[in-house]
Amino acid sequence: MHPENKESIRAVFATSSQYVNQCPDTKLPEYAFIGRSNVGKSSLINMLTGNKKLAKTSATPGKTTLINHFLVNDEWYLVDLPGYGYAKRGKAQKAAIEKAIEGYILQRRQLVCLFLLIDIRHEPQRIDLDFISFLGENGIPFAIVFTKADKLSISKRQAAVEKYLAHLEPYWEELPPHFLTSSVDGAGKHELLNYIFEISDSLR
């Protein structure tokens, strides 16, 4: 089953959890989305599901503090993880969120792919590069999702992607899959969804 339009996707909120041991007891595959605060994660999730109200978007960064599960087509879960790197969080809250993120990524057996969101407009940031290294060191399957492509011209967005991948290349035998997206004009929606559906098909 491959989505051709937004009607192909039916996503409903399932549950919120503070830590991995509170996540749903299910055997369905999970695809998690994570990124720095204000990278456009909620907007991307809403774009992918065709539901502008599914994930709460906010002008205030760092709004997501829980692990949020959304059930898609009764076949898989889309998981919205807390954003990392929000400077205005208190020390205790930062530690709790880091524990939640690390616990989910390292312990959640249902996780089949983590999508790391990167704002295409910025140079490679140390916090993201460290996170990519963490994923690689722990053998976590992941893909990079470049967001906010509509903010750059077509030539500039492609150049930015190539520059980012060139930065990673010396450290990776094989570069992770990547996608170029925009929650404004829908760019990358079908490519990303087809990738998810292909993985799910291969797990059957």
Protein Blocks (a to p, Z undefined) as FASTA:
>chain_A
ZZfbfklpccddfbdcfbfklpccdfbdcddddddehilmmmmmmmmnopaklpccdfbg
hklmcdcdddehhlaccdddddehiakbcfklmmmmmmmmmmmmmmmmklmbdcddddfk
bccdfklmmmmmmmmmnopacddddehklmpcfklmmmmmmmmmmmmmmmpfbacddddd
dfklopoklmmmmmmmmmmmmmZZ
